[in-house]
Amino acid sequence: MSTEGAMDAATAARLERFGRLPERIRIEDMTESKVATPDGTVVDAYNPERSWNYFSCLALDMGL
């Protein structure tokens, strides 16, 4: 009979600790929106003529 009492105490302790789910967090509370630059201008605009600078190419690095 003492093992049943110990299991009930363990069950009660587990239910005390993990018995309910935490409160839900709204999406609005998890995200934040703000302007990237204070005045709203674009700092790094895409430039197709210089786009090759952003890719690594072994042949280009070797001067081939």
C-alpha positions as CSV (number, residue, x, y, z in Angstrom):
1,M,0.0,0.0,0.0
2,S,2.9,2.4,0.6
3,T,4.0,2.2,-3.0
4,E,0.6,3.4,-4.2
5,G,0.9,6.4,-1.8
6,A,4.3,7.2,-3.1
7,M,3.1,7.0,-6.7
8,D,0.2,9.3,-5.8
9,A,2.5,11.8,-4.2
10,A,4.8,11.7,-7.3
11,T,1.8,12.1,-9.5
12,A,0.5,15.0,-7.5
13,A,3.9,16.7,-7.6
14,R,4.1,16.2,-11.4
15,L,0.7,17.6,-11.9
16,E,1.5,20.5,-9.6
17,R,4.5,21.3,-11.8
18,F,3.3,20.4,-15.3
19,G,-0.4,20.2,-14.9
20,R,-1.3,23.2,-17.0
21,L,0.0,24.8,-20.1
22,P,1.5,28.3,-20.0
23,E,-0.6,31.3,-21.1
24,R,-0.8,31.9,-24.8
25,I,1.4,34.7,-26.3
26,R,-0.2,36.7,-29.0
27,I,1.6,37.1,-32.3
28,E,1.6,40.9,-31.9
29,D,3.5,40.5,-28.6
30,M,6.2,38.4,-30.3
31,T,6.9,40.7,-33.3
32,E,8.1,44.2,-33.6
33,S,8.0,46.4,-36.6
34,K,10.2,49.5,-37.1
35,V,11.6,51.4,-40.0
36,A,15.1,50.3,-41.1
37,T,16.4,53.8,-41.4
38,P,15.0,56.8,-39.5
39,D,14.1,58.8,-42.6
40,G,12.9,55.8,-44.6
41,T,15.4,56.0,-47.4
42,V,17.0,52.9,-49.0
43,V,20.6,52.6,-48.0
44,D,21.8,49.6,-50.1
45,A,19.8,49.6,-53.3
46,Y,20.3,46.8,-55.8
47,N,22.8,47.7,-58.5
48,P,22.8,45.2,-61.4
49,E,26.1,46.4,-62.8
50,R,28.0,45.7,-59.5
51,S,26.1,42.5,-58.5
52,W,29.0,40.3,-59.5
53,N,31.0,41.7,-56.5
54,Y,28.8,39.7,-54.1
55,F,29.5,36.3,-55.5
56,S,32.6,34.2,-55.0
57,C,34.0,32.5,-58.0
58,L,37.2,30.5,-58.0
59,A,38.0,31.3,-61.7
60,L,37.4,35.0,-61.1
61,D,39.6,34.9,-58.0
62,M,42.4,33.2,-60.0
63,G,42.1,35.8,-62.7
64,L,41.0,33.4,-65.4
